[in-house]
């Protein structure tokens, strides 16, 4: 919806057409994503396995519509790790998606622990900051380590490969 607003559509118009738009987007995705290659960054699968062994509740926050985000996770066999989420179909504001995922964790799993948002864009870090959680910038190639440091992330990593460093951040 951010894209629509940036291109001059009024909020009222967006809301009145949103359900049809979402349905169309999902249908288009389903038709065009058959051969889509979803990439899991180095170290991520091992990290998720390790966190899962310790019963860490994990959530996903993404601008993808929920059915699309869930399908991408399914394609790379990561669905089982993410029990809660905040999706682009839930809200247009990234920090609200973080807050929504936390709310779902509290309501559905009685979660009351520390929250770390791992992101690879300054916008991800900003959303985490606005939501009041600890932020970890991961330089995946889109943004450099320096750019993520400038976004005021609590922690910044060169990549997702150093599982021990990530666990050290989480466990303190």
Wavefront OBJ file of the C-alpha trace (Angstrom):
o trace
v 0.000 0.000 0.000
v 2.981 2.259 0.500
v 3.593 2.041 -3.229
v 0.016 3.066 -3.985
v 0.193 6.047 -1.654
v 3.531 7.155 -3.068
v 1.957 7.094 -6.520
v -0.835 9.462 -5.576
v -3.761 7.226 -4.665
v -5.861 8.470 -1.775
v -6.330 6.386 1.374
v -10.092 6.041 0.796
v -9.563 4.693 -2.731
v -6.912 2.273 -1.532
v -9.098 0.891 1.263
v -12.164 0.496 -0.962
v -10.245 -1.575 -3.507
v -7.870 -3.371 -1.161
v -9.564 -6.787 -0.907
v -9.824 -7.109 -4.684
v -6.252 -5.922 -5.062
v -4.951 -8.463 -2.536
v -6.861 -11.269 -4.226
v -5.434 -10.239 -7.601
v -1.900 -10.007 -6.200
v -2.144 -13.507 -4.722
v -3.517 -14.916 -7.985
v -0.703 -13.249 -9.950
v 1.875 -14.568 -7.508
v 0.464 -18.093 -7.744
v 0.631 -17.981 -11.545
v 4.106 -16.493 -11.797
v 5.926 -18.022 -8.841
v 5.973 -21.642 -9.950
v 9.630 -21.418 -10.957
v 10.553 -18.700 -8.464
v 13.793 -19.425 -6.667
v 13.723 -18.432 -3.011
v 17.206 -18.231 -1.517
v 18.061 -19.042 2.087
v 21.149 -17.119 3.150
v 24.173 -19.038 4.402
v 23.871 -19.900 8.076
v 20.164 -19.139 8.391
v 18.905 -22.726 8.364
v 21.534 -23.751 10.939
v 20.659 -20.751 13.111
v 16.943 -21.533 12.997
v 17.667 -25.168 13.906
v 19.779 -24.078 16.868
v 17.177 -21.606 18.124
v 14.445 -24.197 17.671
v 16.425 -26.694 19.793
v 16.266 -24.137 22.604
v 12.516 -23.589 22.117
v 12.976 -19.989 21.001
v 9.712 -18.580 19.671
v 10.400 -17.093 16.246
v 8.283 -14.779 14.170
v 8.489 -13.314 10.714
v 7.849 -9.710 9.769
v 7.627 -9.013 6.046
v 5.974 -6.691 3.600
v 4.750 -9.740 1.690
v 1.071 -10.560 1.862
v 0.601 -13.417 4.327
v -0.223 -16.152 1.776
v 2.793 -15.125 -0.312
v 5.158 -14.926 2.659
v 3.993 -18.298 3.953
v 4.384 -19.854 0.495
v 7.965 -18.601 0.226
v 8.752 -20.162 3.609
v 7.118 -23.417 2.516
v 9.173 -23.521 -0.692
v 12.407 -23.521 1.300
v 11.091 -25.726 4.128
v 11.266 -23.053 6.833
v 7.569 -22.743 7.726
v 7.860 -24.808 10.876
v 10.137 -22.257 12.537
v 7.859 -19.227 12.339
v 4.900 -19.519 14.687
v 3.785 -15.878 14.455
v 4.136 -13.066 11.988
v 3.246 -9.626 10.819
v 2.580 -9.350 7.097
v 2.007 -6.637 4.536
v -1.614 -7.735 4.386
v -1.979 -6.935 8.111
v -0.841 -3.306 8.102
v 1.002 -0.808 5.952
v 3.357 0.379 8.684
v 6.418 -1.823 9.296
v 6.643 -1.032 13.003
v 2.987 -2.020 13.385
v 3.836 -5.387 11.813
v 6.499 -5.901 14.478
v 4.033 -4.947 17.218
v 1.396 -7.259 15.736
v 3.789 -10.230 15.674
v 4.655 -9.561 19.324
v 0.966 -9.290 20.209
v 0.285 -12.656 18.534
v 3.222 -14.196 20.429
v 1.836 -12.920 23.732
v -1.737 -13.994 23.008
v -1.019 -17.396 21.482
v 2.120 -18.471 23.326
v 2.123 -16.396 26.535
v 5.388 -14.910 25.306
v 7.061 -12.441 27.640
v 10.719 -12.362 26.625
v 13.208 -10.252 24.754
v 12.532 -9.512 21.105
v 15.248 -9.179 18.488
v 14.439 -7.953 15.016
v 16.923 -9.115 12.380
v 16.784 -6.975 9.266
v 18.832 -6.164 6.213
v 17.535 -2.666 5.469
v 17.568 0.625 7.359
v 13.755 0.514 7.167
v 13.761 -2.803 9.044
v 15.947 -1.298 11.763
v 13.739 1.791 11.992
v 10.641 -0.407 12.352
v 12.263 -2.359 15.166
v 13.313 0.835 16.927
v 9.791 2.281 16.653
v 8.389 -0.975 18.038
v 10.811 -0.821 20.964
v 12.749 -4.019 20.274
v 16.446 -4.796 19.964
v 17.639 -4.575 16.375
v 20.269 -6.574 14.522
v 21.329 -5.398 11.085
v 22.624 -8.106 8.769
v 24.550 -6.959 5.698
v 23.191 -9.360 3.090
v 24.474 -7.342 0.164
v 21.560 -4.984 -0.267
v 22.930 -2.540 2.294
v 26.472 -2.418 3.622
v 27.494 -2.936 7.220
v 28.250 0.787 7.437
v 24.792 1.754 6.169
v 23.180 -0.497 8.761
v 25.422 0.931 11.490
v 24.292 4.400 10.413
v 20.677 3.278 10.818
v 21.357 2.977 14.561
v 20.976 -0.805 14.815
v 21.844 -2.192 18.242
v 24.082 -4.786 16.594
v 25.355 -5.152 13.033
v 26.736 -8.284 11.374
v 28.721 -8.662 8.157
v 26.524 -11.597 7.114
v 24.323 -14.376 8.472
v 27.083 -17.014 8.654
v 28.482 -16.355 12.149
v 25.969 -18.343 14.169
v 28.022 -18.137 17.367
v 28.052 -14.329 17.188
v 24.294 -14.272 16.612
v 23.680 -16.604 19.555
v 25.967 -14.439 21.701
v 23.817 -11.409 20.836
v 20.600 -13.249 21.679
v 21.739 -14.967 24.861
v 23.638 -11.875 26.042
l 1 2 3 4 5 6 7 8 9 10 11 12 13 14 15 16 17 18 19 20 21 22 23 24 25 26 27 28 29 30 31 32 33 34 35 36 37 38 39 40 41 42 43 44 45 46 47 48 49 50 51 52 53 54 55 56 57 58 59 60 61 62 63 64 65 66 67 68 69 70 71 72 73 74 75 76 77 78 79 80 81 82 83 84 85 86 87 88 89 90 91 92 93 94 95 96 97 98 99 100 101 102 103 104 105 106 107 108 109 110 111 112 113 114 115 116 117 118 119 120 121 122 123 124 125 126 127 128 129 130 131 132 133 134 135 136 137 138 139 140 141 142 143 144 145 146 147 148 149 150 151 152 153 154 155 156 157 158 159 160 161 162 163 164 165 166 167 168 169 170 171 172
